Amino acid sequence: MALNGERAKIRHLLRRTGFGATPAEVEEYVALGLAGAVDRLLAPEQVDDSAVEAILAPIRVEALQDRQALLALWHTRLALTRRPLLEKMTYLWHDHFATGVRKVGNPSFMLVQNETLRAGALGRFRDLLLAVTRDPAMMVWLDNRQNVASAPNENYAREMLELFTLGEGVAYTERDVKEAARALTGWKIVAEKRDPQDDNPYPTGVVITPKQHDDRAKTVLGRTGRWGDEDVMRIISERPECAAYIGRKLWQWFAVPDPTPAMIARTSAAYFADDTSIRSMLRVVLLSNEMYSPAAYRWRIQSPVEYVAGTLRMLGLAERGGKAFRDTQAMGQVLFDPPNVGGWPGGEAWVNSNTVLARANFANDVTRIGRPGQSVDVAGMLRAVGATASAAQVVDHLLDLVVGGDVDSGTRGVLIEHLGGANHFNFAQAEKAGTLQGVLYLILTMPLAHLS
């Protein structure tokens, strides 16, 4: 399907760069125009999100010690944030630099990593890579805290080259892994309990122990020196293969499944022209013709987190964020707990008989009658916007809300008939009978609602 018209393109842009959008948000971005919408998305620091931070502050205190609170914190943020692309990029980097709480153990370590990823999400890739390298959760996850000069541990160096920066077998050799591991020796985590009653210490930083760091010369990717971690991250981030690897990921997350070499060359050029800037690469992607081409239209299967967070956001159910991890868990995904260092497999792996049923159960749960904060008052929502006069008006409003109205006439007709059709619709009766809730449930379970 072609994305005809600026409004359709902006709806598509918001699907890809965030976690659902309310009608008011859609109108805000449409009023800016496509270029203005991209500018706003790429400048989250210019958008006031202080009201959301105030809501999250008490949850954050609990999240330092409690895994469920950690999950509730991020899910609630996803449902409320006014900085959607920043959060989408934080989620992307969480999948890219996959780290799991089951091995890390300490929720405060995972929270600090989440905040580190958010702080660097749109900055320079070189800086983000160094921050992740020194991140306490990552140091536990891939054992770099155990990496000392007398017995170098290669786990982080290997995954950093293979999964985080260059791609498996691209531009590096086994010797590069060993030499990079030597450069990363000697770091340890500094942590302390903020309260005697705390179960888990809070990470206050990392320090290098000179006696455990290998300060001799190393050769990494053909460059020799007495390298440390900062040097290695600079050397790697300066490689064209690194720019191509990260560029390909951005094209695939936001635009098309198979970016061409010419497309990757454009993001690489932006990467090097602006000192490894992630933001500059994204601008190329989000303003490209390919971003709004038929090949880009609704090919991505939403992850459980994307589907749940988007639904809660669209329906104004942020209060449900505290238990949203149970919904995503039933669908096969839990934040802060990817299956392995490769992150979640994504794509068709999200869809099987069990997970499709779990998605339907979630849609049923959020459309059940009489559960304030946990399910939506469909009748009240329709009254608020004056969409009560006909079955067609109800269906069109709900379709626009959930899928941007992108349905064929046959599907639209079936939904209208579900409400009694043009001649037998009565809003009060539909409210009493639960068919208003029912038609929203049907829309939420349409295949289209699970694609972005």
Secondary structure, DSSP 8 states (H G I E B T S, - for coil): ----SHHHHHHHHHHHHSS---HHHHHHHHHHHHHHHHHHHT-GGGS--HHHHHHHHHHHHHHTT-HHHHHHHHHHHHHH-S-HHHHHHHHHHHHHT---HHHH--HHHHHHHHHHHHHHTTSBHHHHHHHHHT-HHHHHHT-GGG-BTTB---HHHHHIIIIIIS-TTSS--HHHHHHHHHHTTTEEEEEE-SSTT-SS-EEEEEEE-GGGS--S-EEETTEEES--HHHHHHHHHTSHHHHHHHHHHHHHHHT-SS--HHHHHHHHHHHHHTTSBHHHHHHHHHTSSGGGSGGGTT-SB--HHHHHHHHHHHHT-GGGGGGHHHHHHHTT--TT--SSTT----GGGG-SHHHHHHHHHHHHHHT-SS-BTTB--HHHHHHHHT--S-HHHHHHHHHHHHHTT---HHHHHHHHHHTTHHHH--HHHHHHHTHHHHHHHHHHTSGGGGB-
